[in-house]
């Protein structure tokens, strides 16, 4: 196990600084710097993911102001993602939420057309319904279905 030297204190007025250890050079490098902590933590996370994606080990140091001077803070610990498999859809059930919502919008429009007295739809009508389903959100589809039901009730 190779030993790493302690991160050197950054120069200048205290602000938030993320430093990475470069094993090839045996040195520390400033990777992100800001007067605010959030952008430095964000950059730290993104750079850590990039380095790990290459298969390299990551050693970081987080420096920031405390009582007007530099202070080394513990770097945030990486969170391990817990894999939760998606439940298997039952037979005949759409696989994703988007598919279910598309099916629901289609069902609402078809019900509105039925309430308006339109039972026998042509292939062109089916295409038009599908286009509306794909382009409108659920609230707009419900509004159109309401108009159709109201028009069907006025006959």
Protein Blocks (a to p, Z undefined) as FASTA:
>chain_A
ZZdddddddehjdddddddddfknopacdfbdcfbfklmmmmmmmmmmmmmmnopacddd
ddddeehiacdddddddddddddddddddehiafbfklmmmmmmmmmmmmmmmmnopabc
cfklmmmmmmmmmmpcfklmmmmmmmmmmmmmmZZ
